[in-house]
Amino acid sequence: MSTRIGLQAHSFCEVHLPSQPSLHQPHPLPPPNMAPVPPGIRFLVSFNKVQWYRAFTFILTFLLYTSFHLSRKPISIVKSELHRNCSSLSEVQAPSGQPTLHSDVDCSWKPFDKSNYKQLLGAMDYSFLCAYAIGMYLSGIIGERLPIRWYLTVGMLTSGLFTCLFGLGYIYNIHSLGFYIFVQIANGLVQTTGWPSVVTCIGNWFGKGRRGLIMGLWNSHTSVGNILGSLIAGYWVSSNWGLSFIVPGLIIALMGLVCFLFLIEHPNDLKTIHAQNPVLCSNHKPKKTWKGMNGHKELYNYKGGKDQVCNAELLLPPDNGRVYVPVQQVVVVKSESEPSAISFMGALRIPGVIEFSLCLLFAKLVSYTFLFWLPLYITKTAHLDAKKAGNLSTLFDVGGIVGGILAGVISDKMGKRATTCAVMLFLAAPTLYGFSMISEFGLGPTIGMLVVCGGLVNGPYALITTAVSADLGTHKSLKGNARALSTVTAIIDGTGSVGAALGPLLAGLLSEGGWNRVFYMLMTADFIALLLLLRLVMKEMTHSKPLPSTAVELKEH
């Protein structure tokens, strides 16, 4: 919206607003029969409507994307149940009294009962993540051209459908590899609706001030979703692994309905509440008296309908007291052209997008290898059952929550996003090697190293996908075009998803020669991610000016 104001005269009007008690007057005491207002209530009422809407959007988008990760986690928990190692079981007595030795074929779920089960499980991971990576590039572009609330709702409902379909494979005794791969591909495509949508919403509501801290706290939904998904899937994995998928599928579908009912994409969308409910304006009786000093009976002369009058009333100064406002004629002119959605190549030309995208490719490779293979690794090395291994793997996500918040706080304080990521990547490589060695010495050392690895691995991943993406999506070169945020987010996360697809696939292939090869691959990926950020790190070191703390200019859309 652009507003053109023309002064008609230099006269002034005296505006009488309800008087405000003097600051020196003592607060009136409550009547004897009434208790004082609790401090918690005074704290709650101190926030205005915009702050309440902002907090509501923060919590809602947090829960929405928590359900996305909650529905992705079961496959990593169920892997050890799809192929159970029964060779160590002792002989059990058959009903006839004859001893029978159970083989792998007796225990495992076809078609994952063969010797190449790791490749088959890796193929399922790859089918999901490859579809996710390809779909992510398209999702951001589509999301900028459709209402985000509808787009996200449809994505969550269909994701719930395909997640439940995987679990129904157990209920209906389906043993076709093609069925499970099809479900994974379809689920990967529809899950791409989530990330660009929620990042765009949170970026619209929050400015650049303390964005690292806010995004670090908000991005913990990834780890919270992984933890809840592990606990839910682990509860049924040994008795009925189909429910390990069906329950998370129902949860994300339910959250899709919540999204449709409550999500507000942009602060400017609140204006439609008053535009679509003229009663709010017609019944609005402000307790203000208007007294013209030079015979002027009207303060403003509006060219427009009641909507403009209502919007102007909402913009009146909230402070009580006497205000002198110059008499003027206001002409509200709505700009004919709105910011157009940015092109794919235009987004790539934003400084830093390519470097951070390629860095995320290798950082996400490491993170998703842990996401999909850590429970199975714990099962094989620590000789724990699927439920205990799944519960233990949640410690990696606990470390991820701490690492994401620390990365955001440090980058806000220093004003250096790339440097913060580089330091954490530098420390992550030797930590991964230490985890591969210490995990052989029992649960105690393993627990400690899981938390440390989770923090160092997920810290850069969380920072790049949230605060960095929001910074680049609102870069000064875009001249305030907030519609670029979804495309930039999709490009960065889509490139990272290529690494997420390659990591679990390579882990399945390399683990045949021993788990040490997998950890060497992960350390190499961290080192490459560090090298890709060196140019930006040098640029930040030469320009020590901190990040601007001004809010993002929000255009009406």
Salt bridges, closest charged atoms under 4 A:
GLU14 OE2 - HIS16 NE2 3.28
GLU14 OE2 - ARG322 NH1 2.82
GLU81 OE2 - ARG84 NH1 3.67
ASP113 OD1 - LYS114 NZ 3.83
ASP125 OD2 - LYS79 NZ 2.37
GLU265 OE2 - HIS557 NE2 3.78
ASP269 OD1 - HIS557 NE2 3.57
GLU355 OE2 - ARG535 NH2 2.36
ASP412 OD1 - ARG417 NH1 3.05
ASP471 OD1 - ARG211 NH1 2.80
ASP471 OD2 - ARG417 NE 2.84
ASP493 OD1 - LYS364 NZ 2.83
GLU553 OE2 - LYS555 NZ 2.63
